[in-house]
Amino acid sequence: MSRLDLPDHVVANRAFWTHEAAQYVEPGRRNWADPEPSWGIWGIPESEARILPDVAGLDTIELGCGTAYVSAWLARRGARPVGVDITPAQLETARALQREHGLAFPLLEANAEAVPLPDASFDLAISEYGAAIWCDPYRWIPEAARLLRPGGWLIFLGNSTLLVLCSPDLDAEPAGERLLRPHFGGLGRIEWPDGSSVEFHLGHGDMIRLLRASGFEVENLVELQAPAGASTRYPFVTSEWARQWPSEEVWIARRRG
Ligand SMILES: C[S@@+](CC[C@H](N)C(=O)[O-])C[C@H]1O[C@@H](n2cnc3c(N)ncnc32)[C@H](O)[C@@H]1O
């Protein structure tokens, strides 16, 4: 894939994830080894979060799969997953973990905003901190709609809008108890202060309008609370904060027929 084919934020984010990939090998390995899915930076077990439908027999696509542990969890629950990621180094880790676990499924190097797969070929599209935050929602959500069959699920998890509004920057310092970023004009495309990468975070109204315009019905918005005593290796939020306010949210939508 030529650099020239890709939007600037995709090129920047691929370079960023090439640099980060080594740090995601061990977390990926731990998640692959975990028999139960667990979500986000607080590792909330699926038995509590309850965000997955019954995936047995479903064709699933993970958009921005990284080390692809979410797809591994889905495969063990009887799904037929495909993982998509733009960063070769992340896919190398995913392939190594597939070999370690004897669990193979297709992994595709592609931009999740323009996936080279046919229309209506999946029953579930999922992203945990993949396309959910690293791709332009006005590109990847219509693309997910194209890939899904009528009735198909779109499930994605990322930082909550409230967390983003309370964050001095996106990574280094923890969110505080004041609104530091305007809702109007301060959301959407957000560049990291060091210019290394680009994230996208919409307000809830814009997200609902985008999902509906793309052919989805919103079924749920699950606001995740950090469990008591939880900790995270990420510097952008504390457990005290995330016990009081949702630091992460999960959108669950269905493709209209
Ligand atoms: C944090 S990882 C997500 C995987 C895993 N769930 C996790 O939390 O570690 C983010 C992934 O998104 C991928 N990514 C970023 N932009 C992308 C794009 N435009 N298309 C596909 N993947 C992308 C990166 O390469 C990276 O592997």
The ligand as an SDF file (V2000), in Angstrom:
LIG
                    3D

 27 29  0  0  0  0  0  0  0  0999 V2000
   -4.5560    0.3400   20.8510 C   0  0  0  0  0  0  0  0  0  0  0  0
   -4.4130   -0.6250   19.3870 S   0  0  0  0  0  0  0  0  0  0  0  0
   -6.0060   -1.4070   19.3960 C   0  0  0  0  0  0  0  0  0  0  0  0
   -5.8830   -2.8720   19.5630 C   0  0  0  0  0  0  0  0  0  0  0  0
   -6.1530   -3.4150   20.9290 C   0  0  0  0  0  0  0  0  0  0  0  0
   -7.5640   -3.5660   21.1670 N   0  0  0  0  0  0  0  0  0  0  0  0
   -5.5260   -2.6390   22.0550 C   0  0  0  0  0  0  0  0  0  0  0  0
   -6.2540   -1.9470   22.7810 O   0  0  0  0  0  0  0  0  0  0  0  0
   -4.3040   -2.7480   22.2110 O   0  0  0  0  0  0  0  0  0  0  0  0
   -4.6780    0.5710   18.1000 C   0  0  0  0  0  0  0  0  0  0  0  0
   -4.4800   -0.0420   16.7210 C   0  0  0  0  0  0  0  0  0  0  0  0
   -5.1760    0.7460   15.7600 O   0  0  0  0  0  0  0  0  0  0  0  0
   -4.4390    0.6120   14.5650 C   0  0  0  0  0  0  0  0  0  0  0  0
   -4.8280    1.6410   13.6130 N   0  0  0  0  0  0  0  0  0  0  0  0
   -4.6280    2.9850   13.7280 C   0  0  0  0  0  0  0  0  0  0  0  0
   -5.1090    3.6010   12.6340 N   0  0  0  0  0  0  0  0  0  0  0  0
   -5.6310    2.6390   11.8300 C   0  0  0  0  0  0  0  0  0  0  0  0
   -6.2610    2.6390   10.5590 C   0  0  0  0  0  0  0  0  0  0  0  0
   -6.4730    3.7870    9.8800 N   0  0  0  0  0  0  0  0  0  0  0  0
   -6.6630    1.4700   10.0400 N   0  0  0  0  0  0  0  0  0  0  0  0
   -6.4540    0.3050   10.6960 C   0  0  0  0  0  0  0  0  0  0  0  0
   -5.8430    0.2360   11.8920 N   0  0  0  0  0  0  0  0  0  0  0  0
   -5.4430    1.3890   12.4620 C   0  0  0  0  0  0  0  0  0  0  0  0
   -3.0080    0.7220   15.0080 C   0  0  0  0  0  0  0  0  0  0  0  0
   -2.1160    0.2300   14.0530 O   0  0  0  0  0  0  0  0  0  0  0  0
   -3.0310   -0.0940   16.3050 C   0  0  0  0  0  0  0  0  0  0  0  0
   -2.6260   -1.4140   16.0810 O   0  0  0  0  0  0  0  0  0  0  0  0
  1  2  1  0
  2  3  1  0
  2 10  1  0
  3  4  1  0
  4  5  1  0
  5  6  1  0
  5  7  1  0
  7  8  2  0
  7  9  1  0
 10 11  1  0
 11 12  1  0
 11 26  1  0
 12 13  1  0
 13 14  1  0
 13 24  1  0
 14 15  1  0
 14 23  1  0
 15 16  2  0
 16 17  1  0
 17 18  1  0
 17 23  2  0
 18 19  1  0
 18 20  2  0
 20 21  1  0
 21 22  2  0
 22 23  1  0
 24 25  1  0
 24 26  1  0
 26 27  1  0
M  CHG  2   2   1   9  -1
M  END
$$$$
